[in-house]
Structure formats: structure tokens, C-alpha cells
Amino acid sequence: MTEPALNWTREGQGPVVVLSHALGCDLSMWDEVTEQLKSRYTVLRYDHRGHGASDAPAGPYTMDQLADDAAALIRAQAGGQPVHFVGLSMGGMAGQSLAVRHPGLVKSLVIANSSSYYDEAARAMWMGRIKTVSEQGVGAVAEGSMQRWFTPEFRADHAARVAALRARLEKIPAAPYAASCSAVGHIDFRASNPRIACPTLVIAGTRDEATPVALSEAIVAGVPGAQLRTLDAAHLSAVEKPVEFATLLSDFLARLG
């Protein structure tokens, strides 16, 4: 099967850091974090299949497909050399798959605001979202997404940023969004995460209702040597707290030598 063409951008200089965005976002989610990192790192960010300006093949998608997409990008744009992979939410799920499927491409892994497994109740929620979007369009879930993505004070104080991200969400056609929800809803890394061999940092938002801290704690428990750090943020912690998020990344990478 032909790999989808992914939209990507590369900025900065130094070791390569790949940034992988959340469901319903695109690479612009990382704008502020990139500004913090690009003086010390080569920042490679991309749109997942079905998002932004990337191809949107027919679904449903699987998380292994999203990991293979990232692997193809790394081989093409980083010369196949191992990178520091940073994924938030769906991007963090892709990272968990990538680190096991393509371990030679991942020098270190950061998993932010993510999960390694959903129980039956959560999977039913994802199937319900697929039904809603398929019948009513992505706009039907936009307001709920904003409430999960951001704290009330961030929505009030950064209305333009929130509106821009909402507009990007609402531009996604229903079919690829639903296909991506299927990939997210079916994750189960409980058996594979103990095989992640690279240094791993897990970041949780203390006010994240979409992926509560307990889900990050479960990832840490499953990945050998993983470390947990928290931010006072909701689900899109890298948007709410970009300086603090970038500092966690930089401190983690600096310790790797």
C-alpha cells in the first residue's frame, strides 16, 4: 500500500526533534514550542494522515499505520538517523507504537497527555464520537473538544489561539477524523510498552480530563525507566504551557548527553 504524503516543516539546527500532534490538530499546534526549541534543535513537525495538508487515505486507520507514517518521514527527512520523538495525545500513541516497531529510529521518546490503553467504556465513547461525526460532521464535537483541550482561563485569555485551533479542527472532513478516532480508540500497548528500550519521559496535565494523570502513571509503570513530569494544564499542555513544556523537553534531552 502506498504511504500517504505527509505535510511537514523543518526549522532550526542541532539534534533532530520530531513533534507529533494531537487528534484534530495539525503541526501548528507546536508553533510556540518550536520557537522555544529551534535555536538548539532541528525541529521536524508534520501533519498526521487525514489532518492538515497531509493526504487522507480511506480509513479506518490504525495506530501502527500512524507509526509507520512517522517512520517513513524520519527515514526521508532525518536520513534514517534516530531522532528524539515527542508526541502529544494521538501523537504520543503513535510514539509508543513507533518505539517498538522501529526502535532504530527513536533515540528518546516523550509521551504527553496520552494513554496506552482504553477500557470498554472508553472505547464505547470513541465509537460514539465516530457515529456523531459521521452523521453530523466534525463541527458537532468542536465545542466539547475546546473544553477538554484547554482550561477555562486559557480559553478566556487566549481566545484568538483557541479560535484558530478550533477552525483547523472544523476543517477536517468527517471521514478522516472518524478514521483517526478508530485508531485512537483501539490502542492497547500494555504488552508492547515493556519492550520500549529508549529513554522515555511522560508528561501529564494535572487538569487534563481527556487523559487524566492516572493514564500517564500507567504508561510510566509499563515502560522501563520512564519518568513522569506534570504541568498545570488541560489536554493540550504544549499549547497552554509552551515554555514550561519546552523546558521539560530540554532538561530531559540534556540529561541524555
Residue pairs with C-beta under 8 A, 6 or more apart in sequence:
3 68
3 69
3 72
4 49
4 54
4 55
4 56
4 57
4 69
5 54
5 55
6 46
6 47
6 48
6 49
6 54
6 55
6 69
6 72
6 73
7 26
7 27
7 46
7 47
7 52
7 53
7 54
8 27
8 44
8 45
8 46
8 47
8 73
8 77
9 27
9 44
9 45
9 46
10 42
10 43
10 44
10 77
11 34
11 38
11 42
11 43
12 34
12 37
12 38
12 39
12 40
12 41
12 42
12 43
13 38
13 39
13 41
13 42
14 40
14 41
14 42
15 41
15 42
15 83
15 84
15 107
15 253
16 41
16 42
16 44
16 78
16 81
16 83
16 84
17 37
17 41
17 42
17 43
17 44
17 83
17 84
17 85
17 86
17 249
17 253
18 44
18 45
18 46
18 70
18 73
18 74
18 78
18 83
18 84
18 85
18 86
19 27
19 30
19 33
19 34
19 43
19 44
19 45
19 46
19 86
19 87
19 91
20 45
20 46
20 48
20 70
20 85
20 86
20 87
20 88
20 90
20 91
20 92
20 94
20 95
21 27
21 29
21 30
21 45
21 47
21 48
21 51
21 88
21 89
21 90
21 91
22 29
22 88
22 89
22 90
22 91
22 113
22 149
22 235
22 236
23 89
23 90
23 177
23 180
23 181
23 184
24 51
24 138
24 145
24 168
24 169
24 172
24 177
25 51
25 165
25 168
25 169
25 236
26 47
26 51
26 52
26 53
26 168
27 45
27 46
27 47
27 52
28 52
28 164
28 165
28 168
29 88
29 165
29 236
29 238
29 239
30 43
30 45
30 238
32 238
32 239
32 242
32 243
33 238
33 242
33 245
33 246
33 249
34 43
34 45
35 242
36 242
36 243
36 246
36 247
36 250
37 43
37 246
37 249
37 250
40 250
41 84
41 253
44 73
44 74
44 77
44 78
44 83
46 54
46 70
46 73
47 53
47 54
48 54
48 66
48 69
48 90
48 91
48 94
48 180
49 55
49 56
49 57
49 61
49 65
49 66
49 69
49 176
49 180
50 56
50 57
50 59
50 61
50 172
50 175
50 176
50 177
50 179
50 180
51 172
51 176
51 180
52 168
56 173
56 175
56 176
58 175
58 179
59 175
59 176
59 178
59 179
59 180
59 182
60 178
60 179
60 182
60 183
61 176
61 179
61 180
61 182
61 183
62 182
62 183
62 186
63 93
63 94
63 96
63 97
63 183
63 184
63 186
63 187
64 97
64 101
65 183
66 90
66 93
66 94
66 97
66 183
67 94
67 95
67 97
67 98
67 101
67 102
68 101
68 102
69 94
70 85
70 94
70 95
70 98
71 98
71 101
71 102
71 105
74 80
74 83
74 102
74 105
75 105
78 105
80 105
82 104
82 105
82 106
82 107
83 105
83 106
83 107
84 107
84 108
84 109
84 110
84 253
85 95
85 98
85 99
85 105
85 106
85 108
85 109
85 110
86 95
86 110
86 112
86 249
87 93
87 94
87 95
87 109
87 110
87 111
87 112
87 114
88 112
88 113
88 114
88 236
88 237
88 238
89 112
89 113
89 114
89 210
89 211
89 235
89 236
90 114
90 180
90 183
90 184
91 112
91 114
92 110
92 111
92 112
92 113
92 114
93 114
93 115
93 116
93 183
93 184
93 187
93 189
95 106
95 109
95 110
95 111
95 114
96 109
96 111
96 114
96 116
96 187
96 189
96 192
96 193
96 196
96 219
97 189
97 192
98 105
98 106
98 109
99 106
99 109
99 196
99 197
99 198
99 200
100 189
100 192
100 193
100 195
100 196
103 197
103 198
106 198
107 198
107 256
108 198
108 199
108 200
108 201
108 252
108 253
108 256
109 196
109 198
109 199
109 200
109 201
110 200
110 201
110 202
110 203
110 249
110 252
111 200
111 201
111 202
111 203
111 216
111 219
112 202
112 203
112 204
112 237
112 238
112 245
113 203
113 204
113 205
113 208
113 210
113 211
113 216
113 235
113 236
113 237
114 202
114 211
114 215
114 216
114 219
115 187
115 211
115 215
115 218
115 219
116 187
116 188
116 189
116 190
116 193
116 215
116 218
116 219
116 222
117 187
117 188
117 189
117 190
117 218
118 126
118 185
118 186
118 187
118 188
122 185
123 185
123 186
125 185
126 181
126 182
126 184
126 185
127 185
129 141
129 181
130 178
130 181
130 182
130 185
132 140
132 141
133 140
133 141
133 174
133 177
133 178
133 181
134 174
134 175
134 178
137 174
138 169
138 170
138 172
138 173
138 174
138 177
139 170
142 166
142 169
142 170
145 166
145 169
146 155
146 162
146 165
146 166
148 209
148 210
148 234
148 235
149 162
149 165
149 210
149 234
149 235
149 236
149 239
150 158
150 162
150 234
150 235
150 236
150 239
150 240
151 207
151 233
151 234
151 240
154 162
154 233
154 234
154 239
154 240
155 162
161 239
165 236
165 239
189 222
190 222
193 219
193 222
193 223
194 222
194 223
194 224
196 223
196 224
196 226
197 224
199 225
199 252
199 256
200 223
200 225
200 226
200 227
201 226
201 227
201 229
201 248
201 249
201 252
202 216
202 219
202 220
202 223
202 226
202 227
202 228
202 229
203 216
203 228
203 229
203 230
203 231
203 237
203 245
203 248
204 211
204 212
204 213
204 215
204 216
204 217
204 228
204 229
204 230
204 231
205 211
205 213
205 230
205 231
205 232
205 233
205 234
205 235
205 237
205 240
206 213
206 230
206 231
206 232
206 233
207 232
207 233
207 234
208 233
208 234
208 235
208 237
209 234
209 235
210 234
210 235
211 235
213 230
216 228
217 228
219 226
220 226
220 227
220 228
227 252
229 248
231 237
231 240
231 241
231 244
231 245
231 248
232 241
233 240
233 241
234 240
237 245
238 245
